[in-house]
């Protein structure tokens, strides 16, 4: 293994790795930490790619990750084609194979910003010596995964590791291999849950492939092991927020900035003074749809009476600003004086105004929503946050289609964040035929008193429960 001069941390990590592998007998009792030769043509292709450098996203694993180049190739191109991504996986790999490839590859030639790891299913799925014994037990497999993660942390002192729980196997929850996978994942939780290891995020997306009864569908994994194109799309959506975070993606939807209007600045100052007085338990954050809970000159048939009915006792403050987009909310959160408040709950409804710029991508708007929630969690780690999917809107021909595209992504962009719940309240605004009418939203965008009553009633119990905890 070659070492880059003057990079002390990498040199130490690489030497440690080499020493561990040279003294492989120390780990011989555990097949999951024993090196297994993987000198295949694909491995040599990986060597060539590493020697080229310029890798921001490194994927490490077995055939399930290797399959990004098969069933998942179109999804890969869609999400990673214009990014510096490398697939460091070989079908059939066990943890020992990955450890061998790491020990015999120029790992120091690249500096990934994020490394995505999923490995271990073959450790329990392969037979040893044609016997009925598994190649390694779940506990042994966990040790193999840990060894891989430890070495990656050492070789790449700047990378973030997204460690994925092993995907579910077998059609039914009772399948022996499914149960073994569950044991591996429990073992990983004991080590990595809740950010216990710095720079490692353990992330379980297995439930996204299962139905409500835990059944794995052949429409997602035809062989109950490897995803098809649909499965890879689900996978890509689930990890995209972490990749965007690691790469520091900053589309305009994530760039904090105020609205250059006197009335906007005046409202900001008014709300800031309320916050400076303290005694606030509930933050209602958003655009004009939230703004119009207030008794305001902009909307005669408003939600003020409904606000009083449902939220007056919750010590609320209305942080809705007409016309706001995600980037405006980010600016406000960075500039409000929150020093005297410790809210118990927040409700966020934002994103519809971003779509008025038709060149904005749904994934970037969803990322803007995520950045807002991340900011709120930094400010108030114990606060419960309710993220509302964008309400029905037919104020222009293609508006609802754009909203639907964002709403489909929002849960993916929130699911790894603690104390966050995504709510879809769309149905409360629709009639028995599933239609949005002017009886509820006169301009097919902003609710009237009837619409606010439906919204308030739908939120009340959720907020009441959060406030009492």
C-alpha positions in Angstrom: 0.0 0.0 0.0 1.4 3.4 -0.9 1.3 6.3 1.6 1.1 10.0 0.7 4.0 11.8 2.4 3.3 14.6 4.9 -0.2 13.2 5.7 0.4 11.9 9.2 -3.1 10.9 10.0 -3.5 8.8 6.8 0.0 7.3 7.3 -0.8 6.2 10.8 -4.2 4.8 9.7 -2.6 3.0 6.7 0.2 1.5 8.8 -2.3 0.4 11.4 -4.4 -1.2 8.7 -1.3 -3.0 7.3 -0.2 -4.2 10.7 -3.6 -5.6 11.5 -3.8 -7.5 8.3 -0.2 -8.8 8.6 -1.2 -10.2 12.0 -4.3 -11.7 10.5 -4.0 -14.7 12.8 -5.3 -12.6 15.6 -8.6 -12.4 13.9 -8.6 -16.0 12.5 -11.3 -17.1 14.9 -13.7 -14.7 13.2 -14.3 -15.5 9.5 -15.9 -12.1 9.1 -12.7 -10.3 9.9 -10.4 -12.6 8.0 -9.2 -11.3 4.7 -10.5 -13.1 1.6 -8.8 -12.7 -1.7 -10.8 -10.7 -4.3 -8.2 -10.5 -7.2 -10.8 -10.3 -10.0 -11.0 -8.2 -13.2 -13.5 -5.8 -11.5 -11.1 -5.3 -8.6 -8.5 -4.1 -11.1 -11.0 -1.7 -12.7 -11.5 -0.3 -9.2 -7.8 0.2 -8.8 -7.7 2.1 -12.0 -10.6 4.3 -10.9 -9.0 5.1 -7.5 -5.7 6.0 -9.1 -7.6 8.6 -11.1 -8.7 10.4 -7.9 -11.5 12.9 -7.8 -14.1 10.9 -5.8 -16.7 12.7 -3.6 -19.1 9.8 -3.1 -17.7 6.3 -2.4 -20.1 3.3 -2.3 -18.7 0.2 -0.5 -20.4 -3.1 -0.5 -21.5 -6.3 -2.3 -23.8 -7.2 -5.2 -26.6 -5.0 -3.9 -24.4 -1.9 -4.3 -22.7 -3.4 -7.4 -26.2 -3.6 -8.9 -26.2 0.2 -9.3 -24.4 -0.7 -12.5 -27.1 -3.2 -13.5 -30.8 -2.8 -12.6 -30.0 0.6 -11.0 -27.9 2.1 -13.8 -30.5 4.6 -14.9 -31.2 5.7 -11.4 -27.4 6.0 -10.8 -27.1 8.2 -13.8 -30.0 10.4 -12.7 -28.6 11.0 -9.2 -24.9 10.5 -9.5 -24.0 10.9 -13.2 -22.9 14.4 -12.8 -21.3 13.8 -9.4 -17.9 12.3 -8.6 -19.1 8.9 -7.5 -17.3 5.6 -7.4 -18.8 2.1 -6.9 -16.4 0.1 -4.8 -18.5 -3.1 -4.6 -18.2 -6.6 -6.0 -21.0 -9.1 -6.2 -20.7 -11.9 -3.7 -18.5 -10.0 -1.3 -18.4 -10.7 2.4 -16.8 -8.4 4.9 -13.5 -10.2 4.5 -13.5 -9.5 0.8 -14.0 -5.8 1.4 -11.3 -5.8 4.0 -8.9 -7.5 1.5 -9.7 -5.0 -1.2 -9.2 -2.0 1.1 -5.8 -3.5 2.2 -4.7 -3.9 -1.4 -6.1 -0.7 -3.0 -4.7 2.8 -3.2 -7.3 4.1 -0.8 -5.3 7.3 -0.1 -5.6 8.4 -3.7 -9.2 9.6 -3.1 -10.8 11.8 -0.5 -14.5 11.1 -0.5 -16.8 13.6 1.3 -19.3 10.8 2.0 -18.8 7.0 2.1 -21.9 4.9 1.9 -21.4 1.4 3.3 -23.7 -1.7 3.3 -22.2 -5.1 3.7 -22.9 -8.3 5.6 -25.8 -10.1 3.9 -23.4 -12.6 2.2 -21.7 -13.4 5.4 -24.9 -15.1 6.6 -26.1 -16.2 3.2 -23.2 -18.3 2.1 -22.5 -21.8 3.3 -19.1 -22.8 4.6 -17.5 -26.1 3.4 -20.9 -27.2 2.0 -22.2 -27.6 5.5 -25.4 -26.2 6.9 -23.5 -23.7 9.0 -23.6 -20.0 8.1 -20.3 -18.5 6.9 -20.3 -16.3 10.0 -22.8 -15.5 12.7 -24.6 -12.2 12.9 -22.4 -11.1 15.8 -19.3 -12.1 13.9 -20.6 -10.2 10.9 -21.1 -7.1 13.0 -17.4 -7.2 13.9 -16.5 -7.4 10.3 -18.6 -4.4 9.5 -17.1 -2.5 12.4 -13.6 -3.3 11.2 -14.4 -1.8 7.8 -15.9 1.3 9.3 -12.9 1.7 11.6 -10.5 1.5 8.8 -12.5 4.0 6.6 -12.6 6.5 9.5 -8.8 6.2 9.8 -8.0 6.4 6.1 -10.5 9.2 5.5 -10.4 11.6 8.5 -12.8 14.1 6.7 -15.4 11.7 5.3 -18.8 11.2 6.7 -19.8 7.5 6.7 -23.4 6.7 6.0 -23.7 3.1 7.3 -26.8 1.4 6.0 -28.5 -1.3 8.0 -28.5 -4.5 5.9 -31.5 -4.7 3.6 -34.3 -7.2 4.5 -34.1 -10.6 2.9 -36.8 -13.2 2.2 -40.4 -12.6 1.3 -41.8 -13.1 4.8 -40.7 -11.6 8.2 -40.2 -15.2 9.5 -37.6 -16.1 6.8 -34.4 -17.4 8.6 -32.2 -15.1 6.6 -34.5 -12.1 7.4 -34.1 -13.0 11.1 -30.4 -13.2 10.8 -30.3 -9.8 9.0 -32.3 -8.4 11.9 -29.7 -9.7 14.3 -26.9 -8.0 12.4 -28.8 -4.7 12.4 -29.5 -4.9 16.1 -25.7 -5.4 16.6 -25.0 -2.4 14.5 -27.5 -0.3 16.5 -25.6 -1.2 19.8 -22.5 0.4 18.3 -23.6 3.2 16.1 -27.2 4.3 17.1 -27.8 8.0 17.8 -24.5 9.1 16.5 -22.5 7.2 19.1 -19.5 7.1 16.8 -18.4 10.4 15.4 -18.8 10.9 11.7 -20.9 7.7 11.4 -24.6 7.8 10.8 -26.4 4.5 11.0 -29.4 4.6 8.8 -32.1 2.0 8.3 -34.2 2.2 5.2 -35.3 -1.4 5.1 -38.9 -0.5 6.0 -39.2 1.4 2.7 -39.1 -1.9 0.9 -41.7 -3.7 3.0 -45.5 -3.5 3.3 -47.3 -2.8 6.5 -47.0 -6.5 7.4 -43.3 -6.7 6.8 -43.6 -8.6 3.5 -40.9 -7.9 0.9 -42.5 -7.4 -2.5 -41.1 -9.0 -5.6 -42.1 -5.8 -7.3 -39.2 -4.1 -5.5 -36.9 -7.1 -5.0 -37.8 -9.8 -7.4 -35.4 -12.4 -5.8 -36.1 -11.0 -2.3 -32.5 -9.8 -2.0 -31.6 -7.4 -4.9 -33.6 -4.3 -5.7 -34.9 -3.7 -9.2 -35.1 -0.2 -10.8 -38.0 0.7 -8.5 -36.0 -0.4 -5.5 -33.0 1.6 -6.5 -35.1 4.7 -7.0 -36.5 4.3 -3.4 -32.9 3.8 -2.2 -31.6 6.9 -4.0 -34.4 9.1 -2.6 -33.7 7.9 0.9 -30.0 8.7 0.9 -30.1 11.8 -1.2 -30.6 14.2 1.7 -27.4 12.9 3.5 -25.4 13.1 0.2 -26.6 16.6 -0.4 -25.6 17.5 3.2 -22.2 15.9 2.9 -21.5 17.6 -0.5 -22.7 20.9 0.8 -25.3 21.4 -1.9 -26.7 25.0 -1.8 -29.3 25.6 -4.5 -31.0 28.9 -4.3 -33.8 27.3 -2.2 -31.2 26.8 0.5 -29.5 30.2 0.4 -30.8 32.4 3.2 -32.0 35.8 2.1 -34.7 38.4 3.0 -37.4 39.8 0.9 -36.6 43.4 -0.2 -39.9 45.0 0.8 -40.8 47.5 3.6 -43.9 45.6 4.8 -41.8 42.3 5.0 -39.2 44.0 7.1 -41.8 45.6 9.3 -43.5 42.2 9.9 -40.2 40.7 10.7 -39.5 43.3 13.3 -42.9 42.9 14.8 -42.5 39.2 15.2 -39.0 39.6 16.5 -40.2 41.8 19.3 -42.7 39.2 20.3 -40.0 36.6 20.5 -37.8 38.9 22.5 -40.5 39.1 25.2 -40.4 35.4 25.7 -43.3 33.3 26.8 -43.7 31.4 23.5 -44.4 27.7 23.3 -45.6 27.3 19.7 -44.0 28.5 16.4 -46.2 28.5 13.3 -43.8 29.0 10.4 -44.5 29.5 6.7 -45.7 31.8 4.0 -49.0 33.7 3.3 -51.1 30.6 4.1 -49.7 30.7 7.6 -49.6 34.5 7.7 -53.3 34.7 7.1 -54.1 33.1 10.5 -53.6 36.7 11.6 -56.2 39.3 11.5 -54.8 41.1 8.5 -55.8 43.6 5.9 -54.7 41.3 3.2 -57.4 38.7 3.8 -60.9 39.5 5.0 -62.2 36.0 5.3 -59.3 34.9 7.4 -58.4 32.4 10.1 -58.0 34.7 13.1 -61.1 33.4 15.0 -60.0 29.8 14.4 -56.5 30.7 15.6 -58.0 32.0 18.8 -60.2 28.9 19.2 -57.5 26.3 18.8 -54.1 27.9 19.6 -54.6 30.9 21.8 -53.8 28.9 25.0 -50.7 27.4 23.4 -48.6 30.6 23.6 -48.2 30.8 19.9 -46.4 33.2 17.6 -47.3 33.4 13.9 -44.1 33.4 11.9 -45.8 33.3 8.5 -44.7 35.9 5.9 -46.7 36.3 2.7 -44.7 35.4 -0.4 -42.0 33.6 1.5 -39.9 30.8 0.0 -37.7 28.4 1.8 -34.6 30.7 1.6 -36.6 33.5 3.2 -37.6 31.4 6.1 -34.0 30.3 6.6 -32.9 34.0 6.8 -35.6 34.7 9.3 -34.6 31.8 11.5 -31.0 33.0 11.4 -31.9 36.5 12.4 -34.7 36.2 14.9 -33.8 36.7 18.5 -34.7 33.4 20.1 -32.7 33.9 23.3 -35.7 34.2 25.6 -37.9 31.4 24.1 -37.9 27.7 24.4 -40.8 26.5 22.3 -42.3 23.1 22.7 -43.5 22.6 19.2 -43.3 24.1 15.7 -45.4 23.7 12.6 -43.8 24.3 9.2 -45.7 24.8 5.9 -43.4 26.1 3.1 -42.5 25.5 -0.5 -45.4 26.5 -2.6 -44.0 29.9 -3.5 -40.7 28.3 -4.6 -42.7 26.6 -7.4 -43.6 29.9 -9.0 -40.1 29.8 -10.4 -40.6 27.0 -12.9 -36.9 26.2 -13.1 -36.8 25.2 -9.4 -36.4 21.4 -8.9 -38.6 19.6 -6.4 -35.6 17.9 -4.8 -34.0 21.3 -4.2 -37.2 22.7 -2.6 -37.4 19.6 -0.4 -33.8 20.2 0.5 -34.7 23.7 1.5 -37.4 22.3 3.8 -34.8 20.0 5.3 -32.4 22.9 5.9 -35.1 24.8 7.8 -35.9 21.8 10.0 -32.2 21.2 10.6 -31.9 24.8 11.7 -34.8 24.5 14.0 -33.4 21.3 15.5 -30.1 23.1 16.1 -31.9 26.0 17.8 -34.3 23.8 19.8 -33.1 20.1 20.0 -36.0 19.0 22.2 -38.8 20.7 20.2 -41.3 18.7 18.3 -41.5 19.7 14.7 -44.5 19.1 12.4 -43.7 19.4 8.7 -46.9 19.8 6.6 -47.0 18.7 3.1 -47.9 21.5 0.7 -51.6 22.0 0.6 -53.7 21.4 -2.5 -53.5 24.2 -4.9 -54.9 24.8 -8.4 -54.2 28.5 -8.8 -52.4 27.7 -12.0 -52.6 24.8 -14.5 -49.6 22.7 -13.4 -49.4 23.8 -9.8 -50.7 20.7 -8.2 -48.3 18.5 -10.1 -45.3 20.4 -8.9 -46.7 20.3 -5.3 -47.1 16.6 -5.6 -43.5 16.1 -6.7 -42.3 18.0 -3.7 -44.7 16.3 -1.3 -43.5 12.9 -2.5 -39.9 13.8 -1.5 -40.6 15.5 1.8 -40.8 12.4 3.9 -37.5 11.1 2.5 -35.9 14.4 3.5 -37.2 14.3 7.1 -37.1 10.6 8.1 -33.6 10.6 9.6 -34.2 13.7 11.7 -35.3 13.3 15.4 -38.5 14.8 16.8 -39.9 15.5 13.3 -43.2 14.3 11.9 -44.5 14.8 8.4 -48.2 15.4 8.2 -50.4 15.2 5.1 -53.6 17.3 5.7 -54.6 17.5 2.1 -57.9 15.6 2.6 -59.4 18.1 5.0 -59.5 20.7 2.2 -61.1 18.4 -0.4 -64.8 17.6 -1.0 -66.3 14.1 -1.1 -65.1 13.8 -4.7 -61.5 14.6 -3.8 -61.7 18.0 -5.4 -60.5 21.4 -4.2 -63.2 24.0 -4.5 -63.5 27.7 -3.9 -65.8 27.0 -1.0 -62.7 26.2 1.0 -60.0 28.2 -0.9 -61.6 31.1 -2.9 -58.4 31.6 -4.9 -57.5 27.9 -4.9 -54.5 28.7 -2.9 -55.4 30.3 0.5 -58.0 28.9 2.8 -60.9 30.9 4.0 -62.4 30.6 7.5 -63.9 27.2 6.5 -60.5 26.0 5.4 -58.7 27.3 8.5 -61.3 25.5 10.7 -60.5 22.3 8.9 -56.8 22.9 9.3 -57.0 23.9 12.9 -59.1 20.9 13.9 -56.7 18.6 12.1 -53.7 20.1 14.0 -55.1 20.6 17.4 -54.8 17.2 18.9 -51.3 16.7 17.5 -50.1 20.0 19.0 -51.9 19.5 22.3 -50.1 16.2 22.8 -46.8 17.7 21.9 -47.3 20.6 24.3 -48.2 18.4 27.2 -45.0 16.3 27.0 
